[in-house]
Amino acid sequence: MNATEFIKVTAPDDNIDIIRKTAYTRPRALCADQFSVSIQANNYAYCTPRRWDADSYSDVELGFPSQEDAAITPYAEDDEDLLNTEYPFTPMDVVEHLIEKHGGIVGYVDIMTNQVVLFTDTCGPNGCGSN
């Protein structure tokens, strides 16, 4: 799965009220090689457009990668602590390259429980067939 698909699959479901949707936090993306990173796109994230329900994004907010990666270093807010910083307005082509380099997204890490959940072809964090 690529980053664009991940953003769509992890969008808030229709049962969440509009106030919570605008600040919805997606789970951490988990790649095939165990690299993980936060990929955020909502009304309060450093993304373009700044909406939770955009059809597509030109830039998204990355954060707190599990390992340093030179592909995103130029976007780091704190270039001295690359694992504990945000990467605002990271271009989607850079994000897609990053995800591809790490083998694609195979699951996510639940931000509340820290539990790893692996995707199947038709399943997302809200269950199979939803989203």
N, C-alpha and C positions, 0 to 999 in steps of 0.2 A: 504494500500500500504506500502511496506517496503522501506528501504533506497536504496537498489539496484535498485528497480523499479523506484523510484523517480529520481535517477541519470540518468537513461535511458530516462524517459519521459520528463525530463527537459533539455535534451541535446540540443545544438543549432541546429536549422534547417539548411537545405542545402542551404538556401538563404543567409546565413551569410558568408562573405569572411573568408578565412583561418586565417588571422591576428586576426580578432575579435574572432574567434572560440577558439584560443589558450588561451585567457584570459576571456572567457565567464563566467559571474557570474550567477549562478542559483538563483532563488527566494528562500526565506526562506521556509522551510518545516513547515507545520502546522499539528499538531497531533489532534486526536479526543478529547483529554482533554484540548485543547487550548495551549499546550506547543508548542513553535516554536524554530527553530534553523537553522542557515545557514549550509548547507552541500555543500562543494565545492570540485570539482575535475577537474583540468585543468592544463595547462603547468606551471602555476605560483602558484598553490595552494600547500599546504603541504600535498601531497597525493602520493600514490605509486600505479601504475606508475604515473609520472608527465606528463600526457597527457590528453587532453580533450576528446579523442576518444577511450579510452581503453575499451576492452570488459568487464573487471571487475577491481576492485580496492581492494587491501589488506588493505589500509589505506586511509582515506579521512580527509579533514580539516573541523572541525566544528567551529562554532563561534557564540558568542553572544546569548546564550540560553535565553529564556524568564524566566526561573527559574533555580536555582541551582539543579544539579543532581549528586549524589555521583558516579554514573557509569562513568562519564567522568572527574571528578575532577583530577585524576592522570595525565591527558593529558593537563591540563590548562597551558598556558604560564604565566598567572598571577594568582597565587592561592589565592591572597587577594582580587581580584575583578572578581569573577567567571562569572558575567553576562556581563562583558565588555572586554572579552578576546577571543583569538582564542585557539583552541584545535588541534594543528598540529598532523598529522600522527596518528589519532585515528583509531584503528583497526576496520574493518568493522563488526566483530562479536560484538564488544562493541556498535557500532552505531545501528546495527539491534536490539540488546537487548534494547537499549534506546528507539528506536522508538516503538517497541512492547509494552514496559512498559507504554508508553503514548497513547496506543490505535491505533497505526498505523497512517500513513500520510493520511489526508483526503483532503488536499488542500495546497495552498501556499500563501505567502504574497508577492505581487509584490514589488520589491525593489525600483521602481521609484515612484509608486503612493501610496504605503502602503495599497493597496486594497487587501482584502482577496478574493481568488478565490477557490471554492471548486471543487474537481474532481468528475466526474462521472466515471463509469466503463471504458469508452473509451476516456476520454478527458484529455488533458494536457494543459500547458500554451500556446501552439501554436495552440490550437483548437482541436476539435474532429477528430480523424482519422489521424492526422498528427503525426510526430515524428516517 
